Amino acid sequence: MPVAILLMGAGSAYATTAFKSAKTDFQGYRFDPAAPVGQRCVLTEKMCTDIRGEVCTYSDASGTHNLSKNIDGTSCGDQLFEIE
């Protein structure tokens, strides 16, 4: 019985560590209202994550932009966050 409890504890610790390290990273997209319809979700070179934290931003000549996921090639969707 004690061996089973020890193994369950070790398995739980491993699963928690694996879950924390399995964060999903995404290429960040910025919304450009001046772009033609269907092209307003513009790719940036910045990588972000969907794990909540500080909002992922990107700065260029036009200013600082909050980054999002690209939903269907034409629109920006879920907000992304800085990779820690």
Residue, then its C-alpha position, 0 to 999 in steps of 0.5 A: m500500500p505505501v508503495a502505491i501511494l508513493l507511485m501515485g504521488a510521483g505520477s501526480a508531480y510529473a503530470t503537473t510539471a508536464f502540464k505547466s511546460a506544455k504551454t501553447d505558443f502562437q504567432g502574434y497577429r495585430f489588427d490593422p483597421a486601415a488594411p483591406v477587408g480580409q487582410r486586417c489581421v496582420l502577422t508579426e514576428k512576435m511569439c505569444t502564449d494563450i496562458r493568461g498573464e501580461v498582454c502580448t504587445y508588438s511595437d512598430a512605426s504605427g504604434t504599439h499593438n495588442l496581439s491576438k490569434n489569427i482565427d480564419g485568415t481574415s480576422c484576429g480573435d483571442q487575445l494573447f499573452e507574453i511568454e514567461 
